[in-house]
Amino acid sequence: WTEGTIADAENSLTELAALAETAGSQVLEGLIQRRTRPDPATYIGRGKVDDLGAVVLSTGADTVICDGELSPSQLRNLEQRTKVKVVDRTALILDIFAQHAKSKEGKAQVELAQLQYLLPRLRGWGETLSRQTGGSGRGGGAGGGVGVRGPGETKLETDRRRIRHRISRLRREIKNMRTVRVTKRARRTRNSIPAVAIAGYTNAGKSSLLNRLTDAGVLVENALFATLDPTTRKATASDGRIYTLSDTVGFVRHLPHQIVEAFRSTLEEVAEADLVVHVVDGTHPDPEEQVRAVHEVLAEVSADRLPELLVVNKTDAADEDTLLRLKRLWPDAIFVSAHSGRGIEDLRSAIEDRLPQPAVEVRAVLP
Ligand code: GDP
C-alpha cells in the first residue's frame, strides 16, 4: 500500500525489487494499492489479498515481499491467506546485511539487529502450553519440560530468554569493539590527520570513488549494500598532506531502525569526520529523495552539521536534462564519473580545499 503518489510507490517498489535481487530472489510481479493507511489485519486491503493470492498462483511465486514493516499479526495473516512465505522490507534488508557483513563488528551488529527484529515476532506452540501449565516460570511443569526447560517454563520463554541473553552479550561485544575503534581514532586525531567520510545512498558509487581517489582496491559490486564494513584508506593531497577517506555503510530509504541502532557506532564514525563527501547517483530516478534519506540518517547520528561536499556521480550514464536540473538545484556540487574519471581531479581539489588547515608548528630555539 502507499500513502504517497503512485510514482513514489513505483520508485520504492523498483528499489525493493533491486533489493530482492541482491538477496538472490527472482522478482516476478509487483502490486501497488493506494490507501490512506495499511489494513491493521492484512496490511493491504482484504480484496487486494485475494488479488495477491491469484498472482501467487498464476506466477508460482514462493514468497511475497511487502514494501514496509509488517506487524507480527499482519505477517501471519498474509501467510495464512496466500499460503506462501511473507517477508517485509525490514527482514529483507536485514537478510542482505547478513549476507554482506564481513568484519567481526559488522557481523555482530547485523546479528543484534536480526535478534531485535525477531524477538517480538517469536511464536511457538509453547504459548498455548504456557497457559495449560499455568505458565509464569514457576510450578510443577506437568507434561512438557523434560530436563531442558525450567519448571513450568515453555520453549518460547526459554527461546526468548536465550535471545535476550545473546542480545546483551552482543551489545557488550559491540561496545568493546567500539572502544578499540575510538582509541584508534584518538590516535589519528592526536596525529591530526584529517578524516573524510564518504556517505551516500546505497549503490551511488561510494566504493568506486574511494578506489578512484586512493587506488584502494575496494570491492565494487553492482549490488545494493556491497559496502557494509567501513573501509578506511590513506590519501595524499597534492601538497603532500595526508588524510583518510572512509567508506561508510550504504544508506537506504526506510532503513530499519534496528539497523540504525545496531550500526550506530559505525555511523557515528561519520560524525567524527572533518568532511562528509555525499555521493549521489545521477542516474537515479529521484536523486533528491536519496539525498533526503541520507540527510535523515546523518541527522540521527548528529552528523548533519558537518561540512558536506555534494558529489553527483555516474555523469557518464546520466541523462543531460537531469544533470542540468541537478546543476541548477545544487550549484556547489561536483559532477563526476568514477568510471570515466571525469571530474575526479576537481573532486580531489574540492576535498583538499575543505580539509582543515594543519596547526602551524612553532619551534623556538632557545639559546
Ligand atoms: P556503493 O554501494 O555506493 O559503494 O557503490 P559501488 O561503488 O559499489 O557502485 C555501485 C554500482 O554503480 C556498480 O555497478 C558500479 O560499477 C556502478 N558505478 C559506480 N560509479 C559509476 C559511474 O561513474 N558510472 C557508471 N555508469 N556506473 C558507476
Boltz pocket constraint, residues with backbone or C-beta under 6 A from the ligand:
constraints:
  - pocket:
      binder: B
      contacts: [[A, 200], [A, 201], [A, 202], [A, 203], [A, 204], [A, 205], [A, 206], [A, 207], [A, 208], [A, 209], [A, 219], [A, 220], [A, 221], [A, 222], [A, 223], [A, 224], [A, 225], [A, 226], [A, 227], [A, 250], [A, 313], [A, 314], [A, 315], [A, 316], [A, 317], [A, 336], [A, 337], [A, 338], [A, 339], [A, 340]]
      max_distance: 6.0
